[in-house]
């Protein structure tokens, strides 16, 4: 929002799911959430129920294209969507034990297949 202050009447929600619920119930509302919370309603999205031949419920919210781009996995992977935010896994010191195992799993083909269901995979 650059130098503009947030409105004093802005509604702040504790979770992204709450944002989707609020926007769905208030036609004049606008919200910002992670792509994974609205993926089924992104036109042309690879994982939308319509794209994979499944029946789906009507869209609860309308997802907007920014600068002519939809937040599809391809657009995110190519850094072609303006509101892309990288995901970081940060540890104190060199990861070891279960933390190292978790990071190894996330970066493994099995872990990346889970990530790819919701976000752009890392590898």
C-alpha positions in Angstrom: 0.0 0.0 0.0 3.1 2.1 -0.3 2.7 5.3 1.8 -1.1 4.9 2.3 -2.3 4.0 5.8 -4.6 1.1 6.3 -8.2 2.2 7.0 -9.1 2.4 10.7 -12.2 0.4 9.7 -10.2 -2.5 8.2 -11.2 -5.9 9.5 -8.2 -8.0 10.5 -8.8 -11.8 10.7 -6.7 -14.3 12.6 -6.5 -16.9 9.8 -6.7 -17.1 6.0 -9.7 -19.4 6.3 -11.4 -16.7 8.3 -10.6 -14.1 5.6 -12.2 -16.4 2.9 -15.3 -16.9 5.1 -15.6 -13.1 5.8 -15.2 -12.2 2.1 -17.6 -14.9 1.0 -20.2 -13.5 3.4 -19.7 -9.8 2.6 -20.1 -8.8 -1.1 -18.1 -5.5 -0.7 -15.2 -7.1 1.1 -11.7 -7.6 -0.3 -9.1 -9.9 1.2 -5.6 -11.2 0.7 -4.8 -14.9 1.4 -2.3 -17.5 0.3 -3.1 -19.2 -3.0 -3.8 -22.5 -1.4 -6.9 -21.1 0.3 -8.5 -20.2 -3.1 -6.9 -22.6 -5.6 -10.2 -24.3 -6.6 -11.5 -21.0 -7.8 -8.6 -19.8 -9.9 -9.5 -19.9 -13.6 -7.2 -22.3 -15.4 -5.7 -23.6 -12.2 -4.2 -27.1 -12.7 -5.7 -28.4 -9.5 -9.2 -26.9 -9.7 -11.9 -29.5 -9.5 -13.1 -28.4 -13.0 -9.6 -28.9 -14.4 -9.4 -32.4 -13.1 -12.9 -33.4 -14.2 -14.4 -33.4 -10.7 -17.7 -31.7 -9.8 -17.2 -28.7 -7.6 -19.2 -26.4 -5.4 -19.7 -22.9 -6.7 -16.9 -20.5 -6.0 -17.2 -18.9 -2.6 -15.1 -16.0 -3.5 -13.8 -14.4 -6.7 -10.1 -14.6 -7.3 -8.7 -11.6 -9.2 -5.9 -11.5 -11.8 -3.2 -9.0 -11.1 -1.5 -7.3 -14.0 -3.3 -9.8 -16.3 -1.9 -12.9 -14.5 -3.7 -15.5 -12.4 -1.9 -17.1 -9.4 -1.4 -20.5 -11.0 1.4 -22.7 -10.0 3.1 -22.0 -13.4 2.9 -18.3 -12.9 4.3 -18.6 -9.4 7.1 -20.9 -10.4 8.1 -18.5 -13.2 7.8 -15.6 -10.8 5.3 -14.0 -13.2 2.7 -13.2 -10.5 3.3 -9.9 -8.8 2.3 -11.0 -5.2 4.6 -14.0 -5.0 6.1 -14.6 -1.6 8.8 -17.3 -1.1 8.4 -19.8 1.7 11.4 -20.1 4.0 12.3 -22.9 6.4 14.6 -21.3 9.0 16.5 -23.0 11.8 18.8 -21.9 14.5 22.2 -23.3 13.5 22.7 -26.3 11.3 19.5 -28.5 11.3 19.9 -31.9 12.9 17.8 -34.8 14.0 14.0 -34.6 13.4 14.3 -31.1 12.0 16.8 -32.3 9.4 14.6 -35.2 8.6 11.6 -32.9 8.1 13.6 -30.6 5.8 14.9 -33.6 3.8 11.3 -34.9 3.5 9.9 -31.5 2.3 12.6 -31.4 -0.4 12.2 -35.0 -1.4 10.0 -36.0 -4.4 7.3 -37.2 -1.9 7.4 -34.0 0.0 7.4 -31.9 -3.2 4.4 -33.8 -4.5 2.5 -32.6 -1.4 3.7 -29.0 -1.8 2.8 -29.1 -5.5 -0.9 -29.7 -4.6 -1.1 -26.2 -3.0 1.9 -24.2 -4.1 4.7 -24.0 -6.6 7.1 -26.8 -5.9 10.7 -25.9 -5.0 12.3 -28.6 -7.2 
